Amino acid sequence: MAAVYAGPVQDLIDELGRLPGIGPKSAQRIAFHLLKLGRDDALRLARAIAEAKERVAWCVRCFNVSEGDLCGICEDARRDPSVVCVVEEPRDLVAVERTGEFRGRYHVLGGAISPIEGIGPDQLRVRELFARLEPEGITEVILCTNPNIEGETTAMYLARLLKPLGVRTTRIASGLPVGGDLEYADELTLGRALEGRRDVDA
């Protein structure tokens, strides 16, 4: 879209357009909504973004969002450290937590293998996962990647690497729609998928 607005307005539209899922028209709508907001409301949003960038980092163990070195889940001594649920993004972790079915720990990969987008295993936190296995006494890895092509590819890749190590490797059961995303699954469906997880044959 050609720049047609005054400098700061176009800059705002351009920056909003860089967000995932926001096309040019949506970016323009959001920009003009923000311009209509009162000054205090707009500054409150700007402060919230700045504060999140300043205070929020990645958990050094599982790579969930965290305000300290470790996230609240990794710090919780009541969680079972021997079972790790591997998810693509922190929002997927939240979706699993909402089920109330899982009491272990997590590992956030930071995405999924996608050759089309140029994302291979080296761009994900795969090495970090394997570095956790022995020191943390992990006996089961639940592959809870999205039930789409990228998620399935990632799960199969991890299963092939985990199998020779003698770590029980399971995949969440069907019940989730193929091609869907975990963050949109309801708690009951995702809870049943966790309960019905199965061993993965690499």
N, C-alpha and C positions, 0 to 999 in steps of 0.2 A: 504494500500500500504506500503510495507516494506521500511524503510529508506535506500536509496542507494546513496544519494548525501552527499557531505561534510556538516558538521554541520550547518553552517549558511544558506546554500541553502535549506536543508531539513526543517529547522525551518521555513523559509519563505513559503515553499510549505505547510507545516502543518497549519500555521496560515491562509493562504489564503483559504485552504480547509475547514476551520471552518465557512467561510462566507456562507450565505444562497444562494442556487442555484449554488454553485461552487463545482463540484466534483473533484476527484483526478487529472484527466487529465487536466481539466481547470485550476486548481491550479498550476499545473506544467507549463502549457503554459504561464500563467500570470507571474509566478515567473521568467521564463527565459526572458520574454519580459522586465520585470523590470530590470533584470541584464544587458540587452543590452542597456538600456537607459543611456544617459550621466549622470554623477554624479549630475549635477545641476538639471536635470529633476527629478531624483529619490528623491533628497533631498526636492525639491519643493512639491512633492506628500507627503512625510513624514511630512513636516511642515504643509500642509493643513489638514492632519488627526489629528496631534497633536493640531493644533489651533481649529479645530472643537470640539474636545473633551474638550478643555480648556474653550472655550467661549460659546458653545451652551448647553442649558439645556432645561427643560420642562416648559412650561407656567404653572404657579401655578393655573390658572383657568380652562383652557381647555386641557392642556397637549399636545399642539402643540409644535414644536421646537421653541425655543426663545433664544434671546441673553440677555434678561432681565427677570424680574419677570413675566411680561405679554407679550404675542406675539403681533404683529402688529394688528392682527384682533381684539383681545380683547381690545386693546387700542383705536381702531377706534370708536369714538362716533357716527359716522353715521350708524353703524350697529344696527340692531334691536335686543335688548337683550332679547326679549320675545320669540324668536324662536331659537331653538338650533338644529343643525344637528349633529347627532351622527355618527361617522365614526370609523373604526377599527384602522387605522394608519395615521400618518401625510401625507403620500403620497396620501391617499384617499381624505383628505381635499384639497390638491392641485388640484386633479382632479375635485372636485366640484367647486372650485374657478375659474377654467378655463372656466366653462360654462357661468359665468357672470350672472347666474339666481338666486343666493342666496345671500341675504344681511343680514342674521342673524349672529349668533355666532355658534361655534362648541364645540363638546366634543369628544376627542380622547380616545377610550377605551383601546388602547394598545394591540389589538388582538380580537379574537372571541372565543366563547365557543367551545371547541374541546375535548371531553372526551378521544379520542384516544391519543391525545398529552398531556393529563393530565391538560388541561386548563379549569378551571371552572370559575364561576362568581367572585369568590374571587381573582382570579389572574388578573382580569380586573378592570378598574376604574369605576365600577358601583356605589359604595357608593358615590364616589365623584360627579357623575352625580346627584344623588338624593339630595345630600347636596346643590346643586345649585338651585334647583327648586324654593323654596320659597324666599330665599334672592334676587334672580335675577328676580323674577316675571315672570318666564318662563310659557308660556301658550300653546306652541306647541313644541313637540319633534319629529323631523323627523328621522326615523330610516334608515340610509343610509349605512348599512352594506353590504358586498359583497353578490351578488345573488348566493351563493353556500350553501351547507348544514350547514356549520359552521355559516355563516352570517345569514341565515334564523333562525337557532336555537337561536342565540343571539338576533335577532329582536323580536322573539316570547316571549322569556324570559323577555325582557325589557317591551314589551307591556303588559304582564300580571301584572307586578309590577306597571306600570304607570296608568293603567285603573282605579283602585279604587281611585286614587288621583285627578281625574277630569282634568288631563292634556290632551289636544288633542294629540293623538299619530298617526303619519302617517308613511307610508312606501313608499319609492320611487317606482314608477310604473315600470311595466315590460317594456321591450324595451332593457334592458341589457341582454346579453346572460347568461343563467343559467350556473353556473360553471365557470364564468369569474371573472376577478378582475377589480375593478373600475379604477385603474391606467391605464389600457389599453383601456378604453372606449373613444370613440371620444366625443368631446364637444357637438355635436348636439344630439347624443343618450342620453348622461347623462343629458343634459339640458331638454329634453323631459320627461325623467324619473322623474326629480325633479318637473316639472310642473304638471305631472299626478299622483303625490303621492296620496295615499288613506288612509283613516282611517283604523287602525288595530283593529280587533276584537280579543281580547285575549281568 
